[in-house]
Amino acid sequence: MIALEHVSKSFGATRAVDDVSFTVDRGEVVGFLGPNAAGKTTTMRLITNFLEPDTGAVLIDGTDVREDPVAARRRIGYLPENNPLYTEMLVSDYLRFVGDLRGIAMDGPGSALDDAVQATGIAEVFYRPIGELSKGYRQRLGLAAAILHRPDYLILDEPTEGLDPNQRQEIRRLIREVGKEHTVLLSTHVLPEVEETCRRIIVIHEGRIVADGSTEELMARARDTGTGRTIVVEAEGVDVEGEVAKLPSVGEVTGRAEREGRTRLTLAVGSGPDPRPEIFTLAKERDWVLWELHEETASLQDLFSQLTR
């Protein structure tokens, strides 16, 4: 596994990473979240040994990466945020160049090159200049280079930055596929990516870890630490807002909208009884047409806002 033990890193007077400790076990796909300048990229550069910590240690399967940095890098695939590529090279030449640097066999069916090309879906641009590729294909190429040596661990820093929605969806699919055979640490501030691809989430803010757990655990935490439950009701009838607001289980009406003769209300509810049975009964008594009645679940965005506000 990858383990960080009380790792800190400063740049001048700025403490970018402050006493960070966590582990990433084999087979995990972990989302590493945080706002801009939270310390995500610095932490990833420490894991990949592009930087050395001021204090603490980064361990790969129990061995400090500083003891044998070359051996550690052989086991890690890294796609940095800026995805540096030689744009004057052909895709094929670039991947062979990366393979030569790593000293791996490249030719034939089932070779490292063939596997990386097939896994990332870049066969149709294999002989094109990198400078002519779309941003989506450049990200695929960066991912292919990162997995070319069949690493145990894959570190991805903002892999969908700058992509359009369709390209983002495709890269997420690739990450899910790659995650079946690799341990993945995925840094991003795009929350839907984490919900779609990761089973565990680590949140960093101002250089410190502020949350670490499964997606389900952190969603439950968002619900439990929020200001209360939220109920949405949409009904067609007389004085919907006034009647609903009178219910003792409704704290306050926090949102109201009218459309096509229907009233849509957002209700803040405390820790008391669920008001939905009362609202349903009230709708029957007042002969309302009830279009919608549901509880809004806490979101990862809610938790992220709470932790990094």
C-alpha positions in Angstrom: 0.0 0.0 0.0 0.9 3.7 -0.1 1.3 5.3 3.3 2.0 8.8 4.3 3.1 9.3 7.9 3.0 12.8 9.4 4.2 14.3 6.1 4.8 18.1 5.9 6.1 20.3 3.1 6.7 24.0 3.1 7.7 26.5 0.4 9.2 29.4 2.1 6.7 30.7 4.7 3.8 28.7 3.1 3.0 25.3 4.6 1.5 23.5 1.6 1.1 20.1 3.4 0.8 20.0 7.1 1.2 16.8 9.1 -0.7 14.6 6.6 -1.2 10.9 7.3 -3.3 8.4 5.3 -3.0 5.1 3.5 -4.2 3.8 0.1 -4.6 0.0 0.1 -4.2 -2.3 -2.9 -7.2 -2.3 -5.2 -8.7 0.9 -3.9 -9.9 3.8 -6.1 -9.6 6.8 -3.9 -10.8 10.4 -4.6 -8.5 13.1 -3.3 -10.6 16.3 -2.9 -9.8 19.8 -2.0 -10.3 23.4 -3.2 -7.5 25.1 -5.2 -4.3 25.5 -3.3 -5.4 23.0 -0.7 -2.3 20.8 -1.1 -3.5 18.1 -3.5 -0.8 18.5 -6.1 2.0 18.9 -3.6 0.9 15.7 -1.8 0.9 13.8 -5.1 4.4 15.1 -6.0 5.5 13.8 -2.6 4.0 10.4 -3.2 5.7 10.1 -6.6 9.0 11.4 -5.2 9.1 14.5 -7.4 9.4 16.3 -4.1 10.8 15.2 -0.7 9.0 15.9 2.5 10.5 18.3 5.1 9.3 15.9 7.8 7.5 12.5 7.9 7.8 9.7 5.4 6.1 8.3 2.2 6.1 4.5 2.1 5.4 2.1 -0.7 4.6 -1.3 0.8 6.5 -0.3 3.9 9.6 1.1 2.2 10.5 4.8 2.4 10.6 6.1 -1.2 13.8 8.0 -0.4 15.7 4.7 0.2 15.3 3.7 -3.5 13.4 6.4 -5.5 14.0 4.7 -8.8 12.4 1.4 -7.6 9.5 3.4 -6.2 8.9 5.2 -9.5 8.9 1.9 -11.3 5.8 0.9 -9.3 3.9 4.2 -9.8 2.2 5.6 -12.8 1.7 9.4 -12.7 -0.4 11.7 -14.8 0.4 15.3 -13.7 -2.1 18.1 -13.9 -0.4 19.8 -16.9 0.2 16.5 -18.8 3.5 17.4 -20.4 3.8 16.0 -23.9 6.2 16.5 -26.8 3.7 17.9 -29.3 6.0 17.5 -32.3 6.2 13.7 -31.9 3.8 11.1 -33.2 1.7 9.3 -30.6 3.5 6.0 -31.5 7.0 7.6 -31.2 6.1 9.2 -27.9 4.9 6.0 -26.3 8.0 4.1 -27.6 10.2 6.9 -26.2 8.5 6.5 -22.8 8.9 2.7 -23.0 12.6 3.0 -23.9 13.2 5.2 -20.9 11.6 2.7 -18.7 13.4 -0.3 -20.3 10.3 -2.3 -21.2 9.5 -4.5 -24.1 7.1 -2.7 -26.5 6.3 -4.9 -29.5 3.8 -7.7 -30.4 0.3 -8.6 -29.3 -0.1 -8.5 -25.6 2.9 -6.2 -25.2 2.9 -3.3 -22.8 2.4 -0.9 -25.7 -0.5 -2.9 -27.2 -2.2 -3.1 -23.8 -1.9 0.6 -23.1 -3.2 1.6 -26.5 -6.2 -0.7 -26.3 -7.0 0.3 -22.6 -7.1 4.0 -23.5 -8.7 3.8 -26.9 -6.0 5.7 -28.9 -5.4 3.2 -31.7 -7.1 5.5 -34.3 -4.7 8.3 -33.5 -1.6 6.1 -33.0 0.3 7.6 -36.0 -0.9 11.2 -35.7 1.2 14.1 -34.4 0.4 14.9 -30.8 0.1 18.5 -31.7 -3.0 17.7 -33.8 -4.8 15.8 -31.0 -7.8 17.1 -29.2 -7.5 17.7 -25.4 -9.4 14.5 -24.8 -7.0 12.4 -26.8 -4.1 14.1 -25.2 -5.4 13.1 -21.8 -5.9 9.6 -23.0 -2.3 9.6 -24.3 -1.0 10.8 -20.9 -3.0 8.0 -19.2 -1.5 5.5 -21.7 2.0 6.7 -20.8 1.2 6.5 -17.1 0.1 2.8 -17.3 2.6 1.7 -20.0 5.0 0.1 -17.5 2.0 -1.7 -15.8 2.4 0.0 -12.4 0.9 -1.1 -9.2 -0.2 2.4 -8.3 -1.7 5.1 -10.5 -1.6 8.8 -9.4 -3.9 11.0 -11.5 -3.9 14.8 -10.9 -6.9 16.6 -12.3 -7.2 14.2 -15.3 -10.3 15.8 -16.8 -9.3 19.4 -16.4 -10.3 21.5 -19.4 -12.3 18.8 -21.1 -15.9 19.2 -22.4 -18.7 17.1 -20.7 -18.5 14.3 -23.3 -14.7 14.0 -22.9 -15.0 14.1 -19.1 -17.4 11.2 -19.3 -15.1 9.2 -21.5 -12.1 9.7 -19.2 -14.1 8.8 -16.2 -15.0 5.5 -17.9 -11.4 4.9 -18.7 -10.5 5.5 -15.0 -13.1 3.0 -13.9 -11.7 0.4 -16.3 -8.1 1.1 -15.3 -9.1 1.0 -11.6 -10.1 -2.7 -12.0 -6.4 -3.6 -12.3 -4.6 -0.7 -10.5 -4.7 1.1 -7.2 -5.8 4.6 -8.1 -5.5 8.0 -6.3 -7.5 10.5 -8.2 -7.1 14.2 -7.4 -9.9 16.5 -8.6 -12.3 19.3 -7.5 -15.0 18.0 -9.8 -17.3 16.2 -7.4 -19.4 14.1 -9.9 -16.1 12.4 -11.0 -15.6 11.2 -7.4 -19.2 10.0 -7.0 -18.9 8.1 -10.3 -15.5 6.5 -10.0 -14.4 6.3 -6.3 -15.3 4.1 -3.4 -13.4 6.2 -0.8 -12.8 9.9 -0.4 -10.1 11.9 1.3 -10.6 15.7 1.7 -7.7 18.0 2.2 -8.1 21.7 3.2 -5.3 24.2 3.9 -2.8 21.4 3.8 -4.5 19.2 6.4 -6.7 16.1 6.0 -10.3 17.0 7.2 -12.2 13.9 6.1 -11.4 10.3 5.1 -13.9 7.5 4.6 -16.1 5.7 2.2 -18.5 7.6 -0.1 -21.5 6.2 1.9 -19.9 7.2 5.3 -19.2 10.8 4.2 -22.6 11.2 2.6 -24.1 10.1 6.0 -21.8 12.6 7.7 -23.1 15.4 5.4 -26.6 14.5 6.4 -25.9 14.3 10.1 -23.8 17.5 10.4 -26.1 19.6 8.2 -28.7 22.1 9.3 -31.4 19.4 9.1 -33.5 17.6 6.5 -35.0 19.2 3.5 -38.4 18.3 2.1 -39.7 19.3 -1.3 -43.4 19.4 -2.0 -45.2 20.5 -5.2 -49.0 20.7 -5.1 -51.9 22.3 -7.0 -54.6 23.7 -4.9 -55.7 26.5 -2.6 -53.3 28.1 -0.1 -50.7 25.3 -0.3 -48.0 27.4 1.3 -50.1 28.7 4.1 -51.5 25.3 5.1 -48.2 23.5 4.9 -46.4 26.1 6.9 -48.8 25.6 9.8 -47.7 22.0 10.3 -45.8 21.6 13.6 -43.2 19.3 12.0 -42.2 22.0 9.4 -39.6 24.4 10.6 -39.8 27.0 7.9 -40.4 27.4 4.2 -37.0 28.2 2.7 -38.0 28.2 -1.0 -41.1 28.9 -3.0 -41.9 28.8 -6.7 -45.0 28.9 -8.9 -45.4 27.2 -12.3 -48.4 26.3 -14.3 -50.8 26.8 -11.3 -48.7 24.6 -9.0 -46.8 25.7 -5.9 -43.4 24.2 -5.2 -42.0 24.6 -1.7 -38.7 23.7 -0.1 -39.1 23.0 3.6 -36.5 23.0 6.4 -37.2 20.2 8.9 -35.5 19.7 12.2 -34.8 16.5 13.9 -38.4 15.8 14.7 -41.1 13.7 12.9 -41.1 13.4 9.1 -43.8 15.8 7.9 -44.5 13.9 4.7 -47.3 11.7 6.1 -49.0 14.9 7.4 -48.5 16.7 4.1 -50.0 13.7 2.2 -53.0 13.6 4.5 -53.4 17.4 4.2 -53.4 17.1 0.4 -56.2 14.6 0.5 -58.3 16.7 3.0 -57.8 19.9 0.9 -58.3 18.1 -2.4 -54.9 19.1 -3.7 -53.3 17.5 -6.7 -49.9 16.3 -5.3 -47.3 16.4 -8.0 -44.2 15.8 -5.9 -43.2 15.0 -2.3 -39.7 13.8 -1.4 -36.8 14.3 0.9 -33.6 15.8 -0.6 -30.6 13.7 0.3 -27.4 15.3 1.5 -24.8 15.6 -1.3 -21.1 15.4 -1.5 -21.2 19.1 -2.4 -22.9 19.8 1.0 -20.1 18.0 2.9 -17.3 19.6 0.8 -18.8 23.1 1.5 -19.0 22.3 5.2 -15.4 21.1 5.4 -13.7 23.7 3.2 -15.8 26.8 3.8 
